[in-house]
Amino acid sequence: MTILPADIKMGAVTLRVANLDAMTKYYSDVLGLKVLSEGIDSRILGGSAGSALILEHSPELKHASPSDAGLFHTAFLYESREALATAVFSLATAYPQSFTGSADHLVSEAFYFDDPEGNGVELYFDKDRSGWGWQHGQIQMDTLFLDPNAFLRDHLKEPRVYEDPIIGHVHLSVGNIEQAKDFYVSQLGFEVTMNWGGTALFVSAGGYHHHMAMNIWRSRGAGVRQQTLGLGDVSILLPDSDSFGQALERISHKGTKPIKTSDSVASFGDPWGNQVTLGLES
């Protein structure tokens, strides 16, 4: 079985939003993404590495139920603890009720929030890969206590350290782990890095701890999504046309037909209607 190349990157995540201005303010003024372009009903946000978030104004849609499949969180990766501390402080100060927790995952240090429309947000920093542990082919991760106040005391500097975050990984809510494995591993070509007790699956390319994850913690047995606010698309960028063609051939061989396709972009729906788009890195 062919797999995704090691040098893939996560592209932009698309969110359908009810209040475009409020969501733009949250992710730009507070989180630090820049507005790269804007239309009447959309904004593209990102930084020096390119687009990270696409906001589409969809006020006619309703919020999904917490038990539906969809987005669990979008994870923004920072290159330093100092920049992560700046982002966490800014977000917690401007939206104190949005903070939902923090954790040391052995491979990373992470802080969790909900944006103004209830979409999960993770801000995190990767520890050095030389310290990551592997056992029987699975990454060693855990959820250990991480004191947010101590983290800020240790790493919030003056002057503040600002960095453009990138999408490090995307975590989805799905209805069934085995079906998720079939689509994201057997078809898309990710490798499993951890199966968390049959309730969460972590997958990656190139030995990263995870580029994507899927869990059934609140969505076990969920069916195909209806058109709602929240996740619109997850983008995965491939390094060249050969790897793009191999991915399309692998997926089509498994019988999954693209929602839309061109010479450099192809979108697919997973078993729950979460849209995943493969594209070429520009």
Buried (B, 14 or more C-beta within 10 A) or exposed (E): EEBBBEEBBBBBBBBBBBBBEEBBBBBBEBBBBBBBEEEEEBBBBBBEEBBBBBBBBBEEBEEBEEEBBBBBBBBBBBBEBBBBBBBBBBBBEEBEEBBEEBBBBBBBBBBBBBBBBEBBBBBBBBBEEEEBEEEEEBBBBEEEEBEBEEBBEEBBEEEEBEBBBBBBBBBBBBBBBEBBBBBBBEBBBBBBBBBBEEEBBBBBBEEBBBBBBBBBEEBBEBEEBEEBBBBBBBBBBBBEEEBBEBBBEBBBEEEBEBBEBEEEBBBBBBBBBBBBBBBBBE
